[in-house]
Amino acid sequence: MSGDNLNYRKYKDKKGRLILDKWIDDIIKDKRNTEFSIKKHINKHAKQIYDRDPEKWCASMRNLLELYEKIHNIKPSVSLQIERFNNKYNKNKYRYTPQPKI
């Protein structure tokens, strides 16, 4: 199955997620993709944020982050994400947005 002639935009359901998960697993099993190479790629990709299409850039970065999470067998919880936002806010209350009142 070659990716050259397939329209991947049609995969918005469970089948698309299955393809993506399998592809991520295959990439991690490939010995050319080490933790170091993934980190290096994330760093390189982050620098491209200014001159790339935002939607495509975001999808690519999300793929790289999913690879990184899978390598380390982690999935940051919502509470950890909130904690990280709160830490940033507490360090510089003028620069960062406060937690919303719900």
C-alpha positions as semicolon CSV with decimal commas, in nm:
position;residue;x (nm);y (nm);z (nm)
1;M;0,000;0,000;0,000
2;S;0,177;0,309;-0,122
3;G;0,099;0,648;0,030
4;D;0,164;0,826;-0,300
5;N;-0,182;0,773;-0,444
6;L;-0,404;0,752;-0,134
7;N;-0,617;1,033;0,000
8;Y;-0,547;1,016;0,373
9;R;-0,785;1,305;0,450
10;K;-1,074;1,058;0,429
11;Y;-0,953;0,881;0,746
12;K;-1,135;1,071;1,019
13;D;-1,277;0,776;1,206
14;K;-1,157;0,469;1,396
15;K;-0,988;0,325;1,087
16;G;-0,774;0,637;1,058
17;R;-0,671;0,608;1,424
18;L;-0,586;0,240;1,371
19;I;-0,367;0,326;1,072
20;L;-0,194;0,604;1,265
21;D;-0,133;0,385;1,573
22;K;0,005;0,100;1,360
23;W;0,228;0,340;1,168
24;I;0,363;0,487;1,494
25;D;0,435;0,136;1,623
26;D;0,617;0,049;1,300
27;I;0,825;0,368;1,316
28;I;0,929;0,294;1,674
29;K;1,026;-0,064;1,584
30;D;1,247;0,069;1,305
31;K;1,596;0,083;1,456
32;R;1,680;0,401;1,262
33;N;1,438;0,594;1,482
34;T;1,600;0,633;1,822
35;E;1,496;0,850;2,114
36;F;1,777;1,090;2,018
37;S;1,671;1,110;1,653
38;I;1,310;1,182;1,754
39;K;1,423;1,458;1,993
40;K;1,644;1,605;1,722
41;H;1,354;1,597;1,475
42;I;1,119;1,766;1,726
43;N;1,375;2,044;1,777
44;K;1,425;2,089;1,401
45;H;1,051;2,086;1,338
46;A;0,983;2,345;1,611
47;K;1,206;2,592;1,428
48;Q;0,993;2,555;1,113
49;I;0,681;2,698;1,280
50;Y;0,726;3,040;1,117
51;D;0,737;2,929;0,755
52;R;0,504;2,626;0,734
53;D;0,132;2,582;0,682
54;P;-0,011;2,586;1,038
55;E;-0,243;2,287;0,994
56;K;0,023;2,065;0,836
57;W;0,286;2,183;1,084
58;C;0,058;2,102;1,377
59;A;-0,025;1,755;1,241
60;S;0,345;1,678;1,193
61;M;0,437;1,802;1,541
62;R;0,153;1,601;1,692
63;N;0,290;1,291;1,514
64;L;0,636;1,357;1,658
65;L;0,495;1,406;2,008
66;E;0,296;1,084;1,979
67;L;0,615;0,903;1,881
68;Y;0,793;1,054;2,182
69;E;0,508;0,955;2,416
70;K;0,503;0,602;2,278
71;I;0,883;0,562;2,317
72;H;0,857;0,662;2,684
73;N;0,523;0,487;2,738
74;I;0,363;0,804;2,876
75;K;0,044;0,999;2,822
76;P;0,045;1,322;3,023
77;S;-0,274;1,359;3,224
78;V;-0,498;1,663;3,209
79;S;-0,408;1,741;3,571
80;L;-0,038;1,744;3,481
81;Q;-0,105;1,974;3,186
82;I;-0,300;2,209;3,415
83;E;-0,015;2,198;3,666
84;R;0,234;2,296;3,395
85;F;0,015;2,592;3,288
86;N;-0,015;2,697;3,652
87;N;0,362;2,681;3,706
88;K;0,418;2,909;3,406
89;Y;0,152;3,152;3,527
90;N;0,300;3,164;3,879
91;K;0,647;3,241;3,739
92;N;0,526;3,540;3,537
93;K;0,170;3,656;3,604
94;Y;0,201;3,945;3,357
95;R;0,304;3,725;3,066
96;Y;0,075;3,422;3,112
97;T;-0,304;3,388;3,133
98;P;-0,452;3,296;3,472
99;Q;-0,657;2,986;3,528
100;P;-1,020;3,037;3,423
101;K;-1,292;3,052;3,685
102;I;-1,541;2,772;3,634
